[in-house]
Amino acid sequence: MFTSIDLFSGPGGLCTGLKWAGIKPLIAVEMSDWTVKTYGASHDADILVLGDYLEGTLENEAEYFLPNDKTLLIHGDITKITNELIDKILNERFGVNTVDIVTGGAPCESFSMAGQRRDDDERNNLFLNLERIAKHVDASMVLFENVKGLFSKKLDGKAGKMYEMICDEFERANNKGVSFKLASRDQGTVLLKASDYGVPQNRERIFLVGVNSKYHAEFSYPEKTHGEGRRYPYVTVGDAILDLPKVGVKEGEEEVEFIPEIKDSFSIQRKEFLQIVSGEKFGLPEHLKDKKNKLNSHIGPGHKPPMINRLANILPGEGMKQAAERLINNGQEDVRNNCFPKKLYAARNRRLVADKPSFTVTSHCLDEMVHPILNRSITPREAARLQSFPDWYQLQGPYVKFHSDPQQDRYEQMGDAIPPLLAYALGVKIVETLNEITFQNLELKEVVNNHG
C-alpha cells in the first residue's frame, strides 16, 4: 500500500477514497474538534493534541513516537506544525523519511463565490503549508483541492491571478531543489464534477495534481464514467437515500440496525453505489467490524409546525423563493404569507429531485436541502450518502450548532468534505502514476547495482 500525509483532512472524505484505491495516510492534520473525532473514530487514528505537545503537557508523549502503523492525526493549527515534527513522526513512528503523496484542500472560504473573497485574507496562503510539507519530505506526488471560485479569485487586484500563483508555487523549486510538475493547469481539465464519477451530487471542485520533477512519470485525470453517453447513467438522489429508514421530524435514533436491500431490479449504477456505501464492495475497517449493518446519525431535524407547513408547500426542484412566487401567481398569497418569511432566499429550503443528482452539499445543507418526499430537511446520514460516505462512517459531535461556532456539527462536517467516490476515482489514477514511479526507482537501483 502507498502512503500519504493528509493535510486539512476534514472528516476524512479524501482519506476514505484514497484508502479504497490503496493509499494509507501516515499523518493527518485537522483543526476542528468534532471533525477530528469523526476522523479518528472512522479511521482508528491516534490523536495528538498539538497545543499540549507544544506546551510540553502532552500525556504519555513518548508513546506517539513509538513504532506503530496507525495513522497519527494531529489536532491543531497546521501553521504551527514544523518540518522537524513531521520528520520525527515519520522517522520514529513509521521508520520512513517520506511518503508517496501529500494531499490537502486548504479552507476555501476566501476563494468561495459565497465568501467575501478579500485579497488580504490570511487563509489565502494556507496552501503554502501543503506545498512546504510536500517539498520538505520530497514526496513523489502532491494533490491540492479547492473550490471553483479559486479560478476567479483576485491577487493584486487581478482576477485569476491567485490560481496562477498557486500553480506557479507548486512548480517552483524550494531551497533543496524539490518541485512538482503539474499534470495540467487547464481549467476544464482540473475542474471535476462529482456526479461524473458516481457521486449522487453535482459538486464541482478543482484538483491540481503534481508529480515530483525528478521523475519522468505522467498523471492522467480519471475518465468520466457516469452521465449521458457514458458507461452508466448518473446516480440520483433517489438511488442514494430512498432505501434508508423513513424517519420523520424528530424521529430516529443515534444508531439503528439497518441491512441495505440491494434488489435485482435496481439499475446497475444504483447497485454499485449501494454496494460501496454498505461496505459490501470495499469492506469495513477492521476496528468497525461490529458496525456492519448499523447506521448512525439518521435522526430527523426538529422542525416546528410553521417550518413543516412551509416545506409541505415546496415542490421538487423548488427553493423557498420559487415556491413563494408560485403560490402568489396561483392566487395563494395567504399560504405564502402564513408559511414563508418576508425575506426570501433562493438557496434556502430547496427540495431535492429524486430522479436527478443533488445540488452541492454545503456546510449549510441543513438549511438548504429538503428531502425529496418527506416534509423535513435531510438528516446528517442522508447528507453523508449524498457525499458517498459509507454507512459505517462514525459521525461525531452535535447534530446542530450555530453556523459560526468553531465546533463543526455533523452537517457542516459532511458539507465541507471531499466525496470519497470522487477521491477514489482520482486515487486509482494516482496509484497508476505511483506504480510507474516505483518501476522507475527499481530500474534505477538495478542500473546502480550492475555498475557497482
N, C-alpha and C positions, 0 to 999 in steps of 0.2 A: 504494500500500500504506500502511496505517495504521501507527503506531509505538507502541512501549511501552517502559517500564522494567520489567524482570523481576527483582523482589527475592526473596530466599530461593529462588533459581531451581532448586535441586536439580540433577539431571542434565539437566533441560530438557523434562520432560513437558508442562508448560503452554505453554512456548515452541513446542514442536513442533505442538501442536494449534492454537494461535493463528496460527502461520505458515500452516498449511493453510487457515485462514479468511481470511488476508490481513492479518495484523498482525505486524510485524517488531520485535524488541527492538533498541533502540539501545544500551541499557546493561543489563547483568545483574549480579547480586551473589550470590556464594556463598562459603561459608567453608571447606568440606571439600575437602582437596587433590585426591583422586582424582575426586570429583564434578565439580570444576572442569575436570579434564582430559577427562572424558566429555563435558561440555557443549561445551568448546572444540573437541574433535575432531569432534563430531557437527554442530556449527553453524558451524564455521570462524570462531570468535570469537578476537579478540586478547585476551590475558590480562594484566591489570595487577595486579601483586602490591602490595596496599595497604600492607603493612608497609614494603616497600622505598621506596615513594613517600613515605610519611610521614616516613621516616628520611632521605630525600634520597639514597638509594643505588640508586635505580632506573636501570638501564642504558638509555641512549637514551630518556630520559624524554620529550623533546620530540616524539618520533615518535608517541606515543599521542594527541597533541592535534592532529596534522596532519589535514587533511580526509581522510576515509576512510568508506566505507559499511559496513565490517564491524562487527558487534556488539562492543562493548568489555565484556568480562567482568571485573569487579573481584573479585579473590580476597582476601577479608578480612572483617573484622567490620563489619557494617552500622552499628553504633552509632558507628564512627569515621569514617564517610563523611559529610562535611559537605555542606550545601546548596551551598556555593561550589564544591566539586569536581564535583558534578552539573552545575552551571551551566557550568563550564569545559569539561567533556566535550561537553555538548550544543552549546554555542556554537562552540567551536573545531574539534571533530572533525566535527560533523554540521551546523553552521550553522543551528541552531534554538534556541529557548529553552523549548520544552515538548514533550510527547508526547501522544498521544491517550488512552492508558490506562496507569496504573501498577498492576501486579499483584504478588501475593505470598501465600504461605502461611507465616506465621511458624512456627518449630518448634513442634510440637504436643505435646511430651512432658508439659508441665504441664497440658494440657487433656485428654489421653487418659485413658480409663477405666482403662487398664492402668498409668498412672503414679501418682505419689504425690499429684498434684493439690493441692500446697500453695498456700495463699492468697498467700504471700510469695515464691513462685518468681519470680526475676528475669526468666525467659522470658515471664512473663505480659504484660510490657509491650513486647516486641519489635515487636509490631504497630504501635506508635506511630511507628516509623521508616517504615513503609509510609504511614501517614497523613501524617507530616511531609513526606515527599518528594512525595507526590501533590498535596498542597496547595501546597507551595512552587513546583512547576512549573506549577500551575494546570491540571492535566490535565483532559481532558474527562470521563474516567471513572476509576473505581477498582474493582479486584476483590480481595477478600480470601477466602482459602480456609483451612479448618481442619477438625478432626475433630468428629464428632457430640458428643463429650464436652464440648465448649465450652458446649452448652446448659445443662448442669447444674453447670458449674464455679462454685465459690463465690467471692464477693468480700465482704469484711467479714462473713464467716460466713453469707451468704445465698446459697443455691443459685440459679443462673441469673442472678445479678447481673453476673457478668463478661461474659456475652453482651450484656446490655442496655447495659453501659458501653461496650463496643466499638462497638455500633451508634450510641450517642449521640455517641461521639467522632468518628466519621466525619461525622456530621451537624452537628457544632459548627463554627462558623466560626473560622478562625485569625486572627492579627492583621492579615492582608491581606483578610479578609472572604471567604476561599475555604472553601466547604463542599460536601458531597456529599449528595444526596438518595438514600437507599437505595430500590431498586426494591421491596424487601419485607424485613420482619423476621420474617414468619410462618415458623415452624419447618418446617411441611410444604411450604412453597414453596422455601426456600433450601437444604434438605437434598436433594441429588441422589444417586441410586443409579446407579453407572456402568453396570450391566447394562441399564438402561433406554435407553441411548444407544449400544448396540452393542459395549460392552466386555465380554469374557467373564468378568466378575467382579462379585460382589455387594458392591461397595465403596461406602460412604456417606460423603459429605463435605459440609460447609457451604460455600456460595459466596454471599458478600454482594457485591452489585454496586451501585455508586452512580454517579449522573450529577451532574456539576458543576451546582450550584444555579443558575448563571447561564443555563442552557439549559432550554428547555421541551421536553425530549425524554424519551421513556419507554424503559425496557428491559423486555422480556418474557422470562421464563425459557424455555428450549427445551422444545418438546413432546416427550414420551416417545415414542420410535419403536420400541422393542423390548419384547417381552413379550406375554403372553396378551391377545388382543383388539386388538393394535396392528398397525402396518404389517408388522413382522417378528417372528418368534419370537426368543427370546434366542439370542445367540451362546454356544456351550458350550465347555467345556474341550477336548473332542474337536475341535470346529471350529477351535480356536485353535492347538493344539500337536501333534496327531497326524500332521500331514504332515511334521513336522521329522525329520531323520535320527535313526534309532533308535540311541542310544548307551547303553551300559551303564555300570556303575561304573568310573570312571577311564578311560572311553573318550572319544574325540573329540579334536579339535584346536582350537587357538586360532582359526583361520579355515579354513573349508571352502567349496568350491564347492557351491552349492545353488540349484537352479531350482525354485521352487514350482510344483506342478502343480495348476491350478485346473480341475477337471473339470466338465463339463456336468451331471453327476449331483448335484453338490453343491447344497445348499439356497442360496437367494438370499442369506441373511444370511451364510453361510459364504463364499460367493464374494466378497461385498462386503468382508468382513473381510480375506480373503487378498489381495485387490487392493490394499487400503490398506497392509497391513504389508509386502507385497512391493515397494512403491513404484510399482506399476502405475497407481494412481489419482491420487496427488498428485505422483509423480515423485521423483527423488533430488536432493539438493542438488548443485550444480554441482561442488563440490570432492570429492564422493564418487561421481562417475560410474563410477569404476573399481571400486567396491564392488558394482556391480549383480551379482546372483546369487552374492553371497558372504555368509557368515554367520559371526559371531564369538561367542565366549562360550558355546559349546554343548559343554561337557565334563561328563561325569557325575561327581557327587561321589565322593570317595574313601572310601566306606564300608568298614568292616571286616566280616568274616563274621558276627559276632553281630548287627550292625545290619541286614545283608541278611536274615538269618533273621527278625528282628523284623518288618521291613517285609513279608516274604512272608506273614506271618500277620495282616496288616491288610487288611480288605475295603474296597471303595469306600464312601466316606461315613463310615468309622470313623476315630477317632483312637486313639492309644496306649491310653488308659484304657478306651474302649469295647471295643476288641479284646481286651484282657486280661480284662475282665469276661465277655465272650462265651466265651472259652476256658475259664474256670473253670466257667461254667454248663454247658458241654458236656463237662465231665469231663477237660479237657486242662490240668490245673493244672501238670503237668510242663513243658509247652510255654510256659505263661505265665511260670513261674519261670526257665526257661532263656533265654528270649528278651527278657524285659521287665525293666526296672529295678524295684526295690522301690517307689520313689515314682513314681506315675503322674501325668502332666499331660494334661488333656483337650485342650489346644490343640497338643500335640506330635504329630508323625508322623501327620497326617490325610491319608488317601488321597483324592485328588480323584475326582469322579464325572464320567465322560466326557460324559454327555449333559445336564449342567447347568452353569451358570456356576460359577466357583470361589468359595470364600470369599475374604475380603480378603487380598490380598498385602501382607504387612507386612515390616518390616526384619528380622524373624526367619524369613522364608519358607523358608530352607534347613532349619531345624529343624521347621517346621510343615507343609510341603506335600510330599506323596508323589505321584509320577507315577501316573496312573490305571491303568496297565497294568504298567509296569516296576517292579522292586523297588529303587527308589532315590528319593532326593529330586529335586526339579526342578533343572534347570540354570539359570544366570542368563538364558540366552536364552529358556527357557520362561517364566520369571518376566516377562521383557520382553514376550513375546507375550500373557500374561495381563493385562498392563497396557496392551496395544495399542500398544507401541512398534514402529516399523518395523524390518525386518530390517537396514536399512543403518545402524542406530544403533551407534555405536562405543563400547561399554562399555570402560572403562579401569580399571586398578588390580588389586589382588589378588582372587582368587576368594573367599577366606575370610579374615577377620580376626576376632580376639576381639571380641565384640559391643560392648564398652565402648571399643574403640580409636577415637580420633577420626578415623582414616583409614577412611572407609567402603568396605567391599568391594562387589563388584558386586551381591550380593544386597541389601544394605542400600540401595544407591543406587536399585535398582528398587522396593524396598518402600516407600521414602519419597516416591516420585514421584507426580505427578498423571497419571492416564491421558490420553494425548494425544487419544484419541477423545472423551472427555468434555470436554476443553478445546476441541476443535473444535466440538462442539455449542454450547457457550457462546460461542465465538468468532464463529460465524455470526450469533448474535443481537446480540452486541456490535457487529459491523460494521454491522448494520442501524441500530442506535442512532447510531453514529458517522456514518453516511451522513445521517441525519436532522439531526444537529448541523452537518455540513458544509453542508447545504442551507440551514439557518437562517443560518449565517455568510455565505453567498453572498447571501442575500436582504438581510441587514443591510448588507453592503457596497454593494449596488445602491441601497438607500434613501439611504445616506450620499452616494454619488456623484451621485444625482439631485438631492440638495439641496445639493450642493457648489457 
